């Protein structure tokens, strides 16, 4: 059985720093479970690890696809399983780290296969979206499966149609089926999941600092570069946090200071949704981090948890 240590938490809590220290101490390699870090050319807005950090510790499942390519949680689960196995077979410890709840489920449990695609039904929905806009289908999804709608962007037509398809075919919301997954059946791991959290005010302060740092590092120029390369604003990738706010700024809807304010607000809301998702998973053992606690101190506490669980990497 492959030992798989997983660290989850809302954005800006500090999982990346702790994971890097932990990986060094246990001989691990980091497997990213982030639905935004899979895109090439999108580094600042997704807070990817620097090249220097990647040289210190191998990071996997970053920069998998171009911003205009499609990618599913199911495909991520398949790729993660391959990487985790390879890391383990090299005598290293796979360390799954991320804040994308569905990607974590896909990697650790697998996702249900679901009904096969119905071309006629999909064609009908695509025509409806073309006539009335994707928001029309999104509102339908909100009525039958609010949890799924909260995780899917209103312009992500592929995922909206898939969720509607599953509901119409099975009579059950895709969110419920995905949350249950195939727990204990599809993945053969000795799994421990550690959840990190901080006091709300401290987390919000860190979010504000991160957003300001992204703009200082050149987020606006990164978005300009993507647009110059021909990546359209309505792509799923370009609707992610940071990119949609800057795109609107570049269109002249508001100035940079307003873009920063909106990104801070939207990131706080996203962190709240992440925490709500993870709180529902009873497998997660939570660790509350104090305001001045260093990554090294966090790792010391994580290792105590591992020792108490008899976990061996």
Secondary structure, DSSP 8 states (H G I E B T S, - for coil): -EEEEEEE--TTSSHHHHHHHHHHHHTEEEEE--SSTTBTT--TTTT---HHHHHHS-EES-S-B-TTS---HHHHHHHHHHHHHHHHHTT-EEEEEES-HHHHHHHHT---------HHHHHHHHHHHHHH-HHHHHHHHHHH-HHHHHHS-TT-HHHHHHHHHHHHHHSS-HHHHHHHTTTTTS--EEEEEEEEEE-HHHHHHHHHHHHHHHHHHTHHHHHHHHHHTT--TTSTGGGSTTHHHHHHHHTTSS-HHHHHHHHHHHHHHHHHHHHHHHHT-TTEEEEEE-TT--HHHHHHHHHHHHHHTT---
